[in-house]
Amino acid sequence: MSTLDLAAEWKRRPWWMQLLFAFCVFMTTVYMPFDMFVKPVAEDQEIWFGITLEGWAAKVTEPIHWAIYMAGGYGFWRMRPWMWPWASVYALQVAVAMLVWNLQQGALAAGVVSFAMFMLPCVALYRARQRFTAR
């Protein structure tokens, strides 16, 4: 494909995967640069496996999130084989993080609901193995 054929690109992914792709592109190009270079250290927060890091601990781990979003954006764009199972593994980490974080806040019901909601893309990504092929 020498020129970008948007219609062909759109057909390569189901709608829900297009949303994940768009989210990765947004996080890579808009939010993470803001988070790293504009947001004051005192306001920084990063959540890993439900544990909240603040201040410099958050600032130091931001490049890891940025790299994950960059890899996800590239992987969804090119539908790279290495995206399976790693996209679903990361989605599982997000679901667990939502559960743990809510439990720490004393919100069991919210934790269960958010866990279930984030398991939807996790399962969908896991079941999408055949979509991730070398191009």
C-alpha positions as a Markdown table, in Angstrom:
| # | Residue | x | y | z |
|---|---|---|---|---|
| 1 | Met | 0.0 | 0.0 | 0.0 |
| 2 | Ser | 2.0 | 3.0 | -1.2 |
| 3 | Thr | -0.6 | 5.6 | -0.3 |
| 4 | Leu | -2.8 | 5.6 | 2.7 |
| 5 | Asp | -6.2 | 4.1 | 1.7 |
| 6 | Leu | -8.4 | 5.1 | 4.7 |
| 7 | Ala | -11.3 | 2.8 | 3.6 |
| 8 | Ala | -8.9 | -0.2 | 3.5 |
| 9 | Glu | -7.4 | 0.8 | 6.8 |
| 10 | Trp | -10.8 | 1.1 | 8.4 |
| 11 | Lys | -11.8 | -2.4 | 7.3 |
| 12 | Arg | -8.8 | -4.0 | 8.8 |
| 13 | Arg | -10.1 | -3.6 | 12.4 |
| 14 | Pro | -13.5 | -4.0 | 14.0 |
| 15 | Trp | -15.0 | -0.8 | 15.4 |
| 16 | Trp | -14.0 | -1.5 | 19.0 |
| 17 | Met | -10.4 | -2.0 | 17.9 |
| 18 | Gln | -10.5 | 1.3 | 16.0 |
| 19 | Leu | -11.5 | 2.9 | 19.3 |
| 20 | Leu | -8.5 | 1.3 | 21.0 |
| 21 | Phe | -6.2 | 2.4 | 18.2 |
| 22 | Ala | -7.5 | 6.0 | 18.4 |
| 23 | Phe | -7.1 | 5.9 | 22.2 |
| 24 | Cys | -3.4 | 4.9 | 21.8 |
| 25 | Val | -2.8 | 7.6 | 19.2 |
| 26 | Phe | -4.4 | 10.2 | 21.4 |
| 27 | Met | -2.5 | 9.1 | 24.5 |
| 28 | Thr | 0.8 | 9.0 | 22.5 |
| 29 | Thr | 0.4 | 12.4 | 20.7 |
| 30 | Val | -1.6 | 14.5 | 23.1 |
| 31 | Tyr | -2.0 | 13.4 | 26.7 |
| 32 | Met | 1.4 | 11.8 | 27.4 |
| 33 | Pro | 3.5 | 14.8 | 26.1 |
| 34 | Phe | 1.2 | 17.0 | 28.3 |
| 35 | Asp | 1.6 | 14.7 | 31.2 |
| 36 | Met | 5.4 | 14.6 | 30.9 |
| 37 | Phe | 6.3 | 18.1 | 29.9 |
| 38 | Val | 3.5 | 20.4 | 31.2 |
| 39 | Lys | 1.9 | 18.9 | 34.2 |
| 40 | Pro | 3.7 | 19.8 | 37.4 |
| 41 | Val | 5.4 | 17.0 | 39.4 |
| 42 | Ala | 3.3 | 17.8 | 42.4 |
| 43 | Glu | 0.1 | 16.9 | 40.4 |
| 44 | Asp | 1.5 | 13.8 | 38.7 |
| 45 | Gln | -0.2 | 10.4 | 39.4 |
| 46 | Glu | 0.4 | 7.1 | 37.6 |
| 47 | Ile | -1.5 | 3.9 | 38.5 |
| 48 | Trp | 0.2 | 0.6 | 38.1 |
| 49 | Phe | -1.7 | -2.6 | 39.1 |
| 50 | Gly | -4.0 | -0.5 | 41.2 |
| 51 | Ile | -1.1 | 1.2 | 43.1 |
| 52 | Thr | -1.1 | 5.0 | 42.8 |
| 53 | Leu | 2.3 | 6.6 | 42.4 |
| 54 | Glu | 2.6 | 10.3 | 43.0 |
| 55 | Gly | 5.1 | 13.1 | 42.4 |
| 56 | Trp | 8.5 | 12.0 | 41.1 |
| 57 | Ala | 7.7 | 8.3 | 41.4 |
| 58 | Ala | 4.9 | 9.0 | 38.9 |
| 59 | Lys | 7.0 | 11.3 | 36.7 |
| 60 | Val | 9.7 | 8.7 | 36.4 |
| 61 | Thr | 7.3 | 5.9 | 35.3 |
| 62 | Glu | 5.5 | 8.1 | 32.7 |
| 63 | Pro | 7.8 | 7.1 | 29.9 |
| 64 | Ile | 6.8 | 3.5 | 30.4 |
| 65 | His | 3.2 | 4.3 | 29.8 |
| 66 | Trp | 4.2 | 6.5 | 26.9 |
| 67 | Ala | 6.1 | 3.6 | 25.3 |
| 68 | Ile | 3.2 | 1.2 | 25.9 |
| 69 | Tyr | 0.8 | 3.6 | 24.1 |
| 70 | Met | 3.3 | 4.1 | 21.3 |
| 71 | Ala | 3.7 | 0.4 | 20.8 |
| 72 | Gly | -0.1 | -0.1 | 21.0 |
| 73 | Gly | -0.7 | 2.6 | 18.4 |
| 74 | Tyr | 1.9 | 1.2 | 16.0 |
| 75 | Gly | 0.8 | -2.4 | 16.7 |
| 76 | Phe | -2.9 | -1.6 | 16.0 |
| 77 | Trp | -2.0 | 0.5 | 12.9 |
| 78 | Arg | 0.1 | -2.3 | 11.3 |
| 79 | Met | -1.8 | -5.1 | 13.0 |
| 80 | Arg | 1.4 | -6.6 | 14.2 |
| 81 | Pro | 1.5 | -10.3 | 15.3 |
| 82 | Trp | 3.2 | -9.4 | 18.6 |
| 83 | Met | 0.1 | -7.5 | 19.7 |
| 84 | Trp | -1.4 | -10.9 | 20.5 |
| 85 | Pro | -1.4 | -11.7 | 23.4 |
| 86 | Trp | 0.3 | -8.5 | 24.7 |
| 87 | Ala | -2.6 | -6.1 | 24.1 |
| 88 | Ser | -4.9 | -8.4 | 26.0 |
| 89 | Val | -2.3 | -8.8 | 28.8 |
| 90 | Tyr | -2.1 | -5.0 | 29.2 |
| 91 | Ala | -5.9 | -4.8 | 29.2 |
| 92 | Leu | -6.0 | -7.4 | 31.9 |
| 93 | Gln | -3.6 | -5.3 | 33.9 |
| 94 | Val | -5.9 | -2.3 | 33.6 |
| 95 | Ala | -8.9 | -4.4 | 34.7 |
| 96 | Val | -7.1 | -5.6 | 37.7 |
| 97 | Ala | -5.8 | -2.1 | 38.5 |
| 98 | Met | -9.3 | -0.8 | 38.4 |
| 99 | Leu | -10.5 | -3.5 | 40.8 |
| 100 | Val | -7.6 | -3.0 | 43.2 |
| 101 | Trp | -7.8 | 0.8 | 43.1 |
| 102 | Asn | -11.5 | 0.8 | 43.8 |
| 103 | Leu | -11.1 | -1.8 | 46.6 |
| 104 | Gln | -8.5 | 0.6 | 48.2 |
| 105 | Gln | -11.1 | 3.3 | 48.1 |
| 106 | Gly | -13.6 | 1.0 | 49.8 |
| 107 | Ala | -15.8 | 0.7 | 46.7 |
| 108 | Leu | -16.4 | -3.0 | 46.1 |
| 109 | Ala | -19.3 | -2.5 | 43.7 |
| 110 | Ala | -17.5 | 0.1 | 41.6 |
| 111 | Gly | -14.5 | -2.2 | 41.5 |
| 112 | Val | -16.4 | -5.2 | 40.3 |
| 113 | Val | -18.3 | -3.1 | 37.7 |
| 114 | Ser | -15.1 | -1.4 | 36.4 |
| 115 | Phe | -13.3 | -4.8 | 36.4 |
| 116 | Ala | -16.1 | -6.3 | 34.3 |
| 117 | Met | -16.1 | -3.4 | 31.9 |
| 118 | Phe | -12.4 | -3.5 | 31.3 |
| 119 | Met | -12.5 | -7.3 | 30.9 |
| 120 | Leu | -14.6 | -6.8 | 27.7 |
| 121 | Pro | -11.7 | -5.4 | 25.6 |
| 122 | Cys | -9.3 | -7.9 | 27.3 |
| 123 | Val | -11.4 | -10.9 | 26.2 |
| 124 | Ala | -12.1 | -9.3 | 22.7 |
| 125 | Leu | -8.3 | -8.7 | 22.2 |
| 126 | Tyr | -7.5 | -12.2 | 23.3 |
| 127 | Arg | -10.0 | -13.7 | 20.9 |
| 128 | Ala | -8.7 | -11.5 | 18.0 |
| 129 | Arg | -5.5 | -13.5 | 17.4 |
| 130 | Gln | -6.3 | -14.1 | 13.7 |
| 131 | Arg | -6.6 | -10.3 | 13.1 |
| 132 | Phe | -3.0 | -9.7 | 14.1 |
| 133 | Thr | -0.9 | -10.8 | 11.1 |
| 134 | Ala | 2.3 | -9.6 | 9.5 |
| 135 | Arg | 1.8 | -7.3 | 6.7 |
